[in-house]
Amino acid sequence: TSKTSLNADATSTDTTPQPAPTPRPSQGMAPDHKEPEDAIIHIAPKAMVRLRELVAASPESEIVLRMGVRNGGCSGLSYVMDFSNRDDVDDDDQVDEYEGEGVVCVVDAKSMLYLYGLELDYSDELIGGGFKFFNPNAEESCGCGSSFGV
């Protein structure tokens, strides 16, 4: 007897069950913000709503998010996201400015190789909520979504 895959199509011979893809919190929502040309980080609608809340709560007129990767985590590399300021931006950093939103994303040159095209989303679920990373460059990622491998 043969098993069939949970996600098998008519041409597949793989019998290993595959997990369903993780649903994106902003799935089906249209962006209500203008994205920078050739953006490194794509901010999904729910993430932008949360970032606007953080800007409103900040004493500054903008927030600078430094995003990057470091060694470690379940899958080899971990995402890092911290608040920063304009004075800490280096010449070789890539900067995405979301004009009119008060949101600036900064990615260092080393991390850009891993983060180019990443979508930042936000989930307000009680368990497992927070910012979510959807990385097209990741060949594997852990269940918590905070680390990946290439």
C-alpha positions, 0 to 999 in steps of 0.5 A: 500500500502507498501513502499519499502526501498531504500536499501531493499533486498528480505527478508527485511520488513523494510520500512524506507528509508536508506541513501546510504553509504558514498563513500570513497575517496580512493575507488578502489586505491591500497595502495602504502605504507607499513602499520605497523603490527597490525596497529591501524589506517589504512591510505588510499592512498589519506590520505597518499598522503596528509600526505606526502605533510605535511611531505615535508612542515614540517621543521622536517623529520617526522610528529607525528599525535596524534589521539583520541576521546573526549566527544561531537559532534552530536553523543556523541564522536568527533574525535581529530587529532593534530600534536604532537612530540616524546617527548609527546608520553606516555608509554601507547600510541599506536604508528604506524610508517609508515616507509619510509613515515615520518608519525607516528600515536599516539593513547592514551590508552582510545581512542584505544578502539574506534579507533582500525581499523579506516581508515583515508582517505582524500577528496580534494573536495571544500565543505566537503574536508579534512581528513575523518574518517571511523570507524568500531566501530561506531554504528552511525555517524553524517553527517559531519563525525567528530563525532560518537556514540558507 
